[in-house]
């Protein structure tokens, strides 16, 4: 019995079931299905759009005076100069995968000192007004520098520099501009200790500025900041409480320098004039010496050449020389009187008429006149 019922049960299961009758869809179900289908399409479109925007957000541009470094999970992509991206368009993975750090490579950067100046407010700085000086400096408020001769000065510095090593500028420290400012402050203290107050204020201000530049370069190289200093502009003043005293000293120093410069100018002028006169006199003496030596040489040569003639016939040579001299002497004389020596050696007596009439010159003959008809 059990087997029979079992087979009948199995046979009943093997028989095909009657189809379940389909209920007609109502309007609400159809609208819901359509809404769900449309929503899925919109979601797919939004997801695709988000993916496109995600990848598109990775595009960036680097300016002509910039360099860029891509940090992937905090580490630069590439090594050395290959990590630097030049001007143009580039792509990287969007955050949080990659991070793009742009660096003003060739543009001049600036930094201002934060020490060495008296206390002012931001409003006073913007309006360029000064607070009235206190009776004394307040170390808790006012900053200053100490010079090498133990004097106090106020100094404000503006530094201009360029980034020459972008990788070091980024990774040397967390806040490189702050380290540059600290290097400038350090250089101001360092340089002030090596100059006197007069040199820092007026006499050698250029050297004072140059010493600050060299010190900033030295500190930047030691700390590997990757910068090169272009220029340092200084404003140096004495303590405002002692302004009148410093002005008086400066006025006296200026007068002293003026008098000293005038004295130097006069000394240089007198020395130049004396050297010129000495050179003229030496030149004249040298010329006179040359002429005298040449004249003596000529006379010596003349006598040396005439000596053989004199020795050959002294009397003839003497008369010949006398004749030459007489001819030269009587050339322009109107009246000539020549008294030769007497053979017996006795003197001759000469009588001259002193009041005679001067000789009259005959008028030139007139040219014959031509007859005019």
Protein Blocks (a to p, Z undefined) as FASTA:
>chain_A
ZZmmmmmmmmmmmpccdddddddddfklmmmmmmmmmmmmmmmmmmmmmmmmmmmmmpcc
ddfkbccdddeehiaedehjllpcceddddddddfkbccddddfklccddddfehiacdd
fklmmnopacdddfbdcfklmgcdddfkopacddddddddddfblmlmmmmpmblmlmmm
mmmmmmmmmmmmmpcfklmmmmmmmmmmmmmmmmmmmmmmmnonopacfbdcddddddfk
lmmmmmmmmmmmmmmmmmmmmmmmmmmmmmmmmmmmmmmmmmmmmmmmmmmmmmmmmmmm
mmmmmmmmmmmommlmmmmmmmmmmmmmmmmpmbdcdddddfklpacdddddfkbccddd
dddddddddddZZ
